[in-house]
Amino acid sequence: MTDHTVPTRLKSAVRARSLAEEGVAVSMGATAVVIRGAQADTVWRALEPTLRTGFVRGALTARFPARGRPFLEGMLDQLEEHGFLREVEEEADLAESDRAAFAHLEAMTRRPFAALRFLHRSTVLVRASCPRLRSEVHRALERAGFRSVRTEPGSDDATPLTTRLLVPGHGEALHLIASGEGVWLSGPRTTSATPDLVERVQDWCRYRAPERNRPPLEEAALGITRSLVAAQLALALVAHVARCANGPQDSPAEPGPGEVPESDPEFMVTTDDLVSEPHPFVAPPALDPVRTTPFAPGGLDGTPPAEAPDQLDAVAHLWDRVFGPVGAPLPGDLPQLPVGLARVERSDLVGCGLTTAQARVDALLGGLHATAWRHRPREGGDGGRGLGLTPLAAVGAAVGDLVLTDRADAWKDVEPPSLSAPARRLWAALTLRFGVSARLRVRAWEGLWLTTLLTPQDVLLGAATAADPDACVREALLRAVAGAQATHGSVVRSAARTDPATASLARWCRETGLVRVEEPDGARDWRRHGVFAAVARWS
């Protein structure tokens, strides 16, 4: 919380423009606010000299007429909220080399002169495998105001350059430049990197561009790109110094081993055509089904899930076009009748649902299954793997995957249940609209149902499991119809991912105790991004 007993003043880059009776527009760079009110223009013109030279908030409001104090307090709150105020400091004449750095520091901190002194006394070690990039970063840091910059060769081409910044009185801060196929990363801009983050960035770069596909960083054609990302990295280090000058409230503690950060670090991303923009590094760690912990019990009370469009809006960051672990789930040119279909970008995977939104959720979960789990051959003891946008859906999906991949031997064939109206419509679509010859096989065991749809030649059309017979039949029919309807792409033919099926399976798991459910290693980070993960094994 800001100390209102400390003398403050407007930052030098703040500008104001009268809007007549509407108020006053106050701006600094790309940030602007309108102070509204008929008296705003008069009050601003009267107070602006005081605001620019310095004031103590309590003393200023005490001198103001009592009737106008609420308006003044509101105006000062707006200036504070938008970062237009800084502390009154002992100022010194700026050297020409410090002017650019000071303007950047003043925009970022309430104590720009203190930050400038931190900058002068900080030490930066630059380690790089590319001599030209190392030289560009060295020059950029010196232009930014750093006076102690050392360089040494590096060896890792996935992260061709790292910097270690030591600000007096603060811990060492790590930043980096990394390159993938056609993309450069510099930062992070909002925090310092951890060794775990560096490793994840390296993994991302190696996945995006194996070593044989990476362009030589020494190429002359990359000169402008090297200069741009070097300048961006220098700004990230200056921003870190500014956070240190602001105090502990702007320097959050780094997460400890095994802890999950509160937010995603942000990198500047530059493409080969020199388009640069910030992106959060949404790249959760791979889920490991072998290393597990007890599943957190919250969210398994059967609370109805949000509607599919709301669920998708909540996890849209997962298909960030640079760092997202999955492509966007979109209907594209796929037909949407009689069931909804959607395909994950950069993939031939097709999801299905009774509506297009439900199909997009199914496609998203299918795409995440292909990328989220640690790649290793599946073995009998691995159990079932489940992902969901709610804890209940993840548990149900894991139980369903366990049943469908590691089936019990004691299943008994039973008569198919009477088809509900939705199931009859799906059956008619499959057999009449698409002309598919199919037979329905239903089996039961310990309160579970297993439905398979087969051709006369026993080719699988669709399969599902649930603790509710109608939900089980409907999902199997849904997947069979989707497979017949999809003009291109690949539909998952065997799964339990619809809400009625997963809810019944989670309930069955809880009531029977025949299956234990755990969280895979890495699930906490995925949970922060809105995706829940579970591993189910037979008790």
Secondary structure by P-SEA (a helix, b strand, c coil): cccccccccccccbbbbbccccbbbbbcccbbbbbcccaaaaaaaacaaaaaacccaaaaaaaccccaaaaaaaaaaaaaaacccccccccccccccaaaaaaaaaaccccaaaaaaaaaabbbbbbbccaaaaaaaaaaaaaacccbbbbbbbccccccbbbbbbcccccbbbbbbbbcccbbbcccccccccaaaaaaaaaaaaaacccccccccccccaaaaaaaaaaaaaaaaaaaaaaaaaccccccccccccccccbbbbbbcccccbbbbbbccccccccccccccccccccccccccccaaaaaaaccccccccccccccccccccccccbbbbbcccccbbbbcccaaaaaaaaaaaaaaacccccccccccccbbbbcccaaaaaaaaaaaaaaccccccccccccccccaaaaaaaaaaccccccbbbbbbbbcccbbbbbbbccccccccccccccaaaaaaaaaaaaaaaaacccccccccccccaaaaaaaaaaaaacccbbbbbccaaaaaaaacccccccccc
